[in-house]
Amino acid sequence: MKKNELLHALALQHVSKIGDITSKKLISHCGSAEAVFKEKTSNLLKIDGIGSVTISDLHKSNHIEAAEKELRFIEENSIAAFYFTDEAYPDKLKHCIDAPLVLFQRGNVNLKQQRIISIVGARKITTAGIAFCERLVEELAIYNPVIISGFAYGTDITAHKSAIKHNLQTVGCLAHGLNQIYPKVHKKYMVDVEKNGGFLTDFWSSATFDRNNFLKRNRIIAGISETTIVIESAEKGGSLVTADIANSYNIDVFAVPGRVTDSQSVGCNNLIKQNKAHLLSTPLDVPYILNWQLEELQKPVIQKQLFVELTKEEQVVYNFLKTKNKELLDVIAIECKMLTYKLAGILITMELKGVVRPLPGKLFEVI
């Protein structure tokens, strides 16, 4: 993107009564952000949905001045700025009507041709929630997904730390400019996140810190991903807003169920009850629902060997499946006396060894 066009896009972003949707409408009509500022007011008012109040202060000089200042900050701090039409702008986010006009990035983020999942949930996450989040990331690591979250307390930072532990790319979507970090106690994780991914935001360095920013930020978390996973949530919370936004974008949502007496499970249980989310009982549900296939990944071709070394548990599963033509995951778990989530990991390992393969409908068979 040319510097002059970025300057005018920033200036347009600075106009308080013009949001992302209206900005794109104006740019589409005029041809560029710079052309919007050069267009006569009378012509702008002919655009459907554009009223005098909306563009009342469009031509004030302070917008360009503010944009020049922000552009200096971007350049001096090696921040990448992506215009909504740029090739580098996240692909999935481009299809969201209210996606940011300009998106700012710091770190080594690569979202092209990647499997991207958002993990959100309660800030006051329970011990069980932490355990499930860590297991989720660990068992999905074989699919090499990018882990998106909000870098906040609880679920967010658990997801980021788990991604780093398993050498997965992780991206924190911030509710403020890239000149600060919240919460400050998470500053110690910034270097590792930037090495393994980075940070995204549509807020300027001059943006005031406001709780409403978190709700606005959630559209990026939802829109950038292939799916949004809610680990835990009370009856109300920001993660439920993210889930609703994902639903509005026609993006799959998963929710981890919990006991009806647990306050931090109310939100997830309601999402499932209202058919707003898939029930997530085991990490394997995610690749199954999203139709992820291991053979699609860039990995060495594994040839079936005459003699494959299996662990004791793998041998139990193999012996059982060998007596069946094919069998359901849950049935295998029952017959082999294994927990479903643990069995899911065993089957993935066996698939890599070339001794079993998954079939539609959570079925597995021996090769």
Wavefront OBJ file of the C-alpha trace (Angstrom):
o trace
v 0.000 0.000 0.000
v 1.327 3.419 -0.953
v 2.207 5.722 1.917
v -0.112 8.480 0.712
v -3.104 6.137 0.548
v -2.326 4.771 4.010
v -2.161 8.333 5.324
v -5.629 9.114 3.996
v -7.001 5.773 5.174
v -5.783 6.639 8.656
v -7.308 10.083 8.352
v -10.622 8.516 7.362
v -10.336 6.177 10.321
v -9.910 9.230 12.558
v -13.273 10.751 11.587
v -15.443 9.968 14.605
v -18.785 9.625 12.807
v -17.423 7.379 10.052
v -16.897 3.738 10.978
v -15.399 0.828 9.077
v -18.538 0.005 7.073
v -19.131 3.596 5.985
v -15.432 4.114 5.210
v -15.443 1.218 2.778
v -18.636 2.474 1.176
v -17.064 5.901 0.605
v -13.830 4.389 -0.744
v -15.759 2.082 -3.063
v -17.674 5.052 -4.490
v -14.724 7.438 -4.790
v -12.032 4.948 -5.771
v -9.565 5.536 -2.921
v -9.273 6.972 0.579
v -7.482 10.016 -0.795
v -10.289 10.597 -3.320
v -12.846 10.649 -0.502
v -11.229 13.756 0.946
v -11.068 15.419 -2.469
v -14.687 14.694 -3.364
v -17.245 17.474 -3.073
v -19.643 17.210 -0.152
v -22.621 17.475 -2.508
v -21.451 14.385 -4.387
v -20.793 12.419 -1.195
v -24.344 13.120 -0.029
v -25.661 11.386 -3.141
v -24.223 8.090 -1.890
v -26.881 5.826 -0.429
v -26.783 5.892 3.378
v -24.467 8.906 3.622
v -26.021 11.855 5.436
v -24.827 15.337 6.330
v -24.190 14.405 9.966
v -21.941 11.501 8.963
v -19.546 13.643 6.930
v -20.020 16.920 8.839
v -16.393 17.119 9.965
v -14.782 15.075 7.194
v -12.795 17.970 5.763
v -11.356 19.278 9.014
v -7.568 19.523 8.946
v -7.074 17.713 12.265
v -7.728 14.329 10.637
v -4.694 14.548 8.340
v -2.589 15.931 11.185
v -3.544 13.034 13.463
v -2.914 10.550 10.662
v 0.582 11.967 10.047
v 1.399 11.572 13.728
v 0.160 7.970 13.798
v 2.037 7.184 10.597
v 5.264 8.380 12.239
v 4.572 6.074 15.193
v 4.024 3.156 12.804
v 7.243 3.781 10.916
v 9.390 4.440 14.006
v 8.225 1.248 15.732
v 8.419 -1.143 12.754
v 4.686 -1.804 12.802
v 2.996 -3.291 9.750
v -0.219 -1.576 8.666
v -2.583 -3.429 6.336
v -5.294 -1.763 4.289
v -8.469 -3.850 3.894
v -7.702 -4.439 0.198
v -4.044 -5.421 0.727
v -2.884 -8.918 -0.144
v -1.407 -9.290 3.343
v -4.701 -8.429 5.061
v -6.117 -11.602 6.739
v -8.211 -13.466 4.155
v -11.111 -14.498 6.381
v -11.396 -11.029 7.896
v -11.819 -9.493 4.440
v -15.239 -11.138 4.179
v -16.543 -9.532 7.389
v -18.598 -6.419 6.683
v -17.343 -4.535 9.750
v -13.697 -5.601 9.496
v -11.161 -2.840 10.262
v -10.297 -0.409 7.495
v -6.674 -0.592 8.649
v -5.160 -3.337 10.768
v -1.888 -2.963 12.675
v 0.522 -5.823 13.296
v 3.686 -6.442 15.260
v 5.675 -9.668 15.264
v 5.980 -12.578 12.850
v 2.361 -13.262 11.989
v 1.631 -15.516 9.018
v -2.049 -16.277 8.421
v -1.876 -17.293 4.759
v -3.088 -20.829 4.029
v -3.240 -21.617 7.717
v -5.764 -23.362 9.931
v -6.780 -20.682 12.383
v -8.775 -21.159 15.575
v -9.800 -18.681 18.249
v -9.883 -19.806 21.856
v -11.814 -17.610 24.282
v -13.429 -17.968 27.673
v -13.635 -16.811 31.250
v -10.959 -14.600 32.745
v -11.517 -16.387 36.058
v -10.952 -19.774 34.486
v -11.232 -22.860 36.671
v -8.581 -25.527 37.099
v -10.675 -27.855 34.941
v -10.938 -25.160 32.265
v -7.178 -24.677 32.208
v -6.641 -28.425 31.907
v -9.081 -28.733 28.994
v -7.596 -25.720 27.177
v -4.075 -27.116 27.503
v -5.190 -30.564 26.328
v -7.087 -29.031 23.414
v -4.014 -27.199 22.128
v -1.765 -30.204 22.752
v -3.963 -32.637 20.833
v -4.626 -30.232 17.968
v -0.927 -29.411 17.622
v -0.517 -32.179 15.065
v -2.712 -30.115 12.704
v -0.441 -27.071 13.200
v -3.215 -24.505 13.781
v -2.673 -20.821 14.535
v -4.056 -20.050 18.004
v -5.861 -16.693 18.282
v -6.920 -15.119 21.563
v -7.120 -11.783 23.355
v -4.003 -11.885 25.581
v -6.200 -11.255 28.640
v -6.318 -13.090 31.963
v -7.515 -16.681 32.293
v -8.440 -18.546 29.130
v -6.636 -16.164 26.768
v -3.188 -16.381 28.291
v -3.606 -20.137 28.876
v -4.226 -20.597 25.141
v -1.224 -18.431 24.177
v 1.139 -20.195 26.594
v -0.039 -23.618 25.435
v 0.541 -22.653 21.806
v 4.074 -21.489 22.593
v 4.755 -24.719 24.512
v 3.855 -26.761 21.435
v 5.657 -24.468 18.949
v 2.437 -23.237 17.360
v 1.945 -19.787 15.949
v -0.163 -17.651 18.276
v -1.636 -14.172 17.829
v -2.939 -11.795 20.480
v -5.724 -9.458 19.357
v -5.469 -6.336 21.496
v -8.084 -3.830 22.626
v -5.600 -0.950 22.584
v -2.724 0.458 20.556
v 0.627 -1.261 20.112
v 2.321 1.291 22.356
v 1.066 -0.462 25.501
v 0.070 -3.868 26.846
v -2.806 -4.950 29.039
v -2.695 -6.512 31.511
v 0.796 -5.298 32.394
v 1.581 -8.555 34.185
v 1.494 -10.291 30.780
v 4.336 -8.159 29.452
v 6.702 -11.033 30.278
v 5.033 -13.147 27.579
v 5.334 -10.594 24.779
v 8.731 -11.693 23.451
v 7.669 -15.338 23.153
v 4.379 -14.401 21.484
v 6.154 -12.191 18.948
v 8.644 -14.978 18.186
v 5.803 -17.443 17.647
v 3.385 -15.004 16.006
v 2.579 -11.531 17.219
v -0.139 -9.002 17.915
v -2.967 -7.454 15.920
v -5.143 -4.431 16.649
v -7.121 -1.742 14.870
v -6.612 0.776 17.699
v -4.226 3.699 17.365
v -1.412 4.465 19.782
v -3.451 7.503 20.883
v -6.580 5.476 21.669
v -7.886 5.889 25.213
v -8.218 2.706 27.252
v -11.914 1.810 27.405
v -13.758 -1.392 28.364
v -15.876 -1.075 25.209
v -12.693 -1.567 23.208
v -12.699 -5.218 24.251
v -16.113 -5.793 22.698
v -14.990 -4.075 19.491
v -11.797 -6.143 19.464
v -13.831 -9.355 19.609
v -14.973 -8.989 15.982
v -11.342 -9.458 14.912
v -10.919 -12.560 17.090
v -14.078 -14.060 15.586
v -13.630 -12.917 11.993
v -10.017 -13.901 11.542
v -10.584 -17.553 12.431
v -12.011 -20.733 10.991
v -13.755 -21.416 14.283
v -14.228 -19.925 17.752
v -13.941 -22.195 20.785
v -15.434 -21.125 24.117
v -13.786 -22.975 27.020
v -15.780 -21.527 29.933
v -18.185 -18.634 30.421
v -20.584 -17.292 33.000
v -24.112 -16.369 31.953
v -22.774 -13.104 30.522
v -19.318 -12.293 29.236
v -17.130 -11.104 26.402
v -16.541 -14.623 25.100
v -20.282 -14.976 24.466
v -20.154 -11.754 22.457
v -17.327 -13.260 20.402
v -19.421 -16.394 19.861
v -22.406 -14.310 18.721
v -20.202 -12.369 16.300
v -18.793 -15.623 14.905
v -22.346 -16.886 14.407
v -23.224 -13.692 12.543
v -20.253 -14.358 10.248
v -21.444 -17.959 9.687
v -18.349 -19.276 11.436
v -18.487 -22.509 13.446
v -18.522 -22.141 17.221
v -17.628 -24.822 19.764
v -18.436 -24.745 23.487
v -17.209 -26.994 26.276
v -20.156 -28.216 28.366
v -20.134 -28.292 32.144
v -22.291 -29.131 35.123
v -25.484 -27.093 35.345
v -24.519 -26.079 38.880
v -21.196 -24.551 37.810
v -21.431 -20.785 37.300
v -18.578 -20.783 34.764
v -20.387 -23.332 32.586
v -23.701 -21.479 32.235
v -22.645 -19.534 29.139
v -21.273 -22.590 27.313
v -24.283 -24.726 28.218
v -26.611 -22.016 26.917
v -24.714 -21.774 23.620
v -25.140 -25.505 23.124
v -28.773 -25.499 24.267
v -29.625 -22.656 21.880
v -27.864 -24.411 18.963
v -25.309 -21.607 18.749
v -22.346 -23.927 19.264
v -21.200 -27.488 18.681
v -20.749 -29.481 21.882
v -17.011 -29.943 22.397
v -16.342 -32.996 24.553
v -12.984 -34.017 23.088
v -10.361 -32.155 21.029
v -10.984 -34.589 18.174
v -14.423 -33.000 17.688
v -12.748 -29.927 16.162
v -10.956 -31.563 13.186
v -13.939 -33.865 12.680
v -16.529 -31.063 12.424
v -14.188 -28.830 10.406
v -13.217 -31.755 8.166
v -9.493 -31.361 8.730
v -7.520 -34.165 7.134
v -3.996 -35.042 8.211
v -3.054 -36.005 4.655
v -3.705 -32.398 3.604
v -0.888 -31.197 5.822
v 2.602 -30.674 4.535
v 4.266 -33.653 6.181
v 6.407 -36.548 5.000
v 4.492 -39.377 3.347
v 4.286 -42.261 5.801
v 4.447 -45.629 4.146
v 2.843 -48.583 5.818
v 5.485 -50.872 7.273
v 5.281 -54.624 7.715
v 6.227 -54.297 11.378
v 5.163 -51.162 13.232
v 6.126 -50.662 16.858
v 3.013 -49.930 18.914
v 2.650 -48.936 22.530
v 0.653 -51.186 24.846
v -2.440 -48.970 24.541
v -2.092 -48.711 20.748
v -1.868 -52.490 20.547
v -5.128 -52.835 22.512
v -6.893 -50.491 20.093
v -5.338 -52.179 17.064
v -6.376 -55.667 18.225
v -9.936 -54.490 18.846
v -10.282 -52.761 15.459
v -8.783 -55.745 13.685
v -11.785 -57.809 14.797
v -14.167 -55.176 13.401
v -14.633 -53.851 9.905
v -14.892 -50.324 11.345
v -16.073 -48.865 14.623
v -17.218 -45.623 16.258
v -14.846 -43.606 18.440
v -17.134 -43.845 21.473
v -17.565 -47.600 21.070
v -13.798 -48.085 20.800
v -13.354 -46.063 24.001
v -15.890 -48.200 25.868
v -14.626 -51.552 24.607
v -10.977 -50.665 25.164
v -11.740 -49.081 28.558
v -10.189 -45.705 27.665
v -11.233 -42.101 28.135
v -12.469 -40.623 24.853
v -10.096 -37.657 24.838
v -7.112 -39.937 25.511
v -8.197 -42.380 22.814
v -8.456 -39.510 20.317
v -4.758 -38.756 20.778
v -3.830 -42.431 20.491
v -5.758 -42.786 17.219
v -4.034 -39.733 15.739
v -0.641 -41.240 16.581
v -1.716 -44.571 15.078
v -2.867 -42.768 11.947
v 0.598 -41.237 11.593
v 2.107 -44.698 11.993
v -0.056 -45.811 9.101
v -2.054 -48.501 10.900
v -5.501 -46.889 11.156
v -7.448 -44.300 9.236
v -10.442 -42.073 10.141
v -13.737 -42.316 8.280
v -16.714 -39.930 8.176
v -18.995 -40.114 11.209
v -16.235 -40.590 13.819
v -15.509 -44.076 12.502
v -12.066 -45.674 12.422
v -10.693 -48.761 10.705
v -7.445 -50.695 10.532
v -5.488 -50.220 7.301
l 1 2 3 4 5 6 7 8 9 10 11 12 13 14 15 16 17 18 19 20 21 22 23 24 25 26 27 28 29 30 31 32 33 34 35 36 37 38 39 40 41 42 43 44 45 46 47 48 49 50 51 52 53 54 55 56 57 58 59 60 61 62 63 64 65 66 67 68 69 70 71 72 73 74 75 76 77 78 79 80 81 82 83 84 85 86 87 88 89 90 91 92 93 94 95 96 97 98 99 100 101 102 103 104 105 106 107 108 109 110 111 112 113 114 115 116 117 118 119 120 121 122 123 124 125 126 127 128 129 130 131 132 133 134 135 136 137 138 139 140 141 142 143 144 145 146 147 148 149 150 151 152 153 154 155 156 157 158 159 160 161 162 163 164 165 166 167 168 169 170 171 172 173 174 175 176 177 178 179 180 181 182 183 184 185 186 187 188 189 190 191 192 193 194 195 196 197 198 199 200 201 202 203 204 205 206 207 208 209 210 211 212 213 214 215 216 217 218 219 220 221 222 223 224 225 226 227 228 229 230 231 232 233 234 235 236 237 238 239 240 241 242 243 244 245 246 247 248 249 250 251 252 253 254 255 256 257 258 259 260 261 262 263 264 265 266 267 268 269 270 271 272 273 274 275 276 277 278 279 280 281 282 283 284 285 286 287 288 289 290 291 292 293 294 295 296 297 298 299 300 301 302 303 304 305 306 307 308 309 310 311 312 313 314 315 316 317 318 319 320 321 322 323 324 325 326 327 328 329 330 331 332 333 334 335 336 337 338 339 340 341 342 343 344 345 346 347 348 349 350 351 352 353 354 355 356 357 358 359 360 361 362 363 364 365 366 367
